[in-house]
């Protein structure tokens, strides 16, 4: 089992405060936070996966598709508000 021993005072105090607020020990809080990171990709790993993917042909520039979808959403909202 590993232990972290050199934590800056301000960080240690903040973690202790958070642990107390949640009714946890400092060890329980730190363990929970570390476990929540288990298996998550780093930004570099995500970028690497993106780079390996094949390009997707959307049939039109993505900006045009987003603009059209937003315009359609706005029309639907305007129509819904008029019906009230």
C-alpha positions as a printed NumPy array, in Angstrom:
array([[  0.   ,   0.   ,   0.   ],
       [  1.358,   3.413,  -0.97 ],
       [  1.142,   6.5  ,   1.188],
       [  1.48 ,  10.124,   0.208],
       [  3.401,  12.005,   2.85 ],
       [  4.457,  15.358,   1.466],
       [  1.336,  17.389,   0.801],
       [  1.446,  21.191,   0.943],
       [ -0.158,  22.505,   4.136],
       [ -2.9  ,  24.439,   2.337],
       [ -3.932,  21.396,   0.293],
       [ -3.854,  19.164,   3.376],
       [ -6.077,  21.599,   5.276],
       [ -8.51 ,  21.809,   2.354],
       [ -8.718,  18.029,   2.049],
       [ -9.251,  17.63 ,   5.78 ],
       [-12.023,  20.238,   5.689],
       [-13.729,  18.479,   2.757],
       [-13.403,  15.105,   4.459],
       [-14.938,  16.419,   7.681],
       [-17.783,  18.049,   5.746],
       [-18.564,  14.699,   4.121],
       [-18.163,  12.7  ,   7.327],
       [-15.096,  10.88 ,   5.999],
       [-11.571,  10.426,   7.184],
       [ -8.851,  12.058,   5.136],
       [ -7.749,   8.613,   3.945],
       [-11.295,   7.715,   2.84 ],
       [-11.651,  10.967,   0.906],
       [ -8.301,  10.63 ,  -0.833],
       [ -8.942,   6.972,  -1.664],
       [-12.364,   7.81 ,  -3.125],
       [-10.92 ,  10.62 ,  -5.241],
       [ -8.098,   8.432,  -6.522],
       [-10.469,   5.569,  -7.312],
       [-12.662,   7.944,  -9.327],
       [ -9.686,   8.515, -11.62 ],
       [ -8.978,   4.828, -12.136],
       [ -9.363,   3.819, -15.756],
       [ -9.894,   7.366, -17.028],
       [ -7.872,   8.353, -20.055],
       [ -5.453,  11.243, -19.873],
       [ -5.973,  14.092, -22.356],
       [ -2.929,  12.804, -24.275],
       [ -4.492,   9.321, -24.507],
       [ -7.787,  10.767, -25.735],
       [ -5.968,  12.816, -28.368],
       [ -4.012,   9.75 , -29.483],
       [ -7.246,   7.794, -29.951],
       [ -8.783,  10.642, -31.928],
       [ -5.745,  10.779, -34.181],
       [ -6.044,   7.056, -34.947],
       [ -9.682,   7.303, -36.042],
       [-10.708,   7.585, -39.661],
       [-12.235,  10.886, -40.789],
       [-16.033,  11.012, -40.948],
       [-17.768,  12.413, -44.013],
       [-20.774,  14.378, -42.795],
       [-21.807,  15.396, -46.295],
       [-21.426,  19.068, -45.419],
       [-19.139,  21.198, -43.273],
       [-19.784,  20.585, -39.561],
       [-20.321,  24.318, -38.946],
       [-23.141,  24.348, -41.523],
       [-24.808,  21.332, -39.912],
       [-24.591,  22.889, -36.447],
       [-25.995,  26.196, -37.748],
       [-28.913,  24.383, -39.448],
       [-29.671,  22.375, -36.305],
       [-29.658,  25.537, -34.184],
       [-31.925,  27.343, -36.629],
       [-34.341,  24.403, -36.6  ],
       [-34.299,  24.323, -32.789],
       [-34.968,  28.076, -32.679],
       [-37.926,  27.714, -35.084],
       [-39.374,  24.915, -32.951],
       [-39.013,  26.998, -29.782],
       [-40.613,  30.032, -31.425],
       [-43.536,  27.914, -32.637],
       [-43.993,  26.38 , -29.189],
       [-44.023,  29.824, -27.571],
       [-46.562,  31.144, -30.095],
       [-48.937,  28.283, -29.264],
       [-49.074,  29.272, -25.591]])
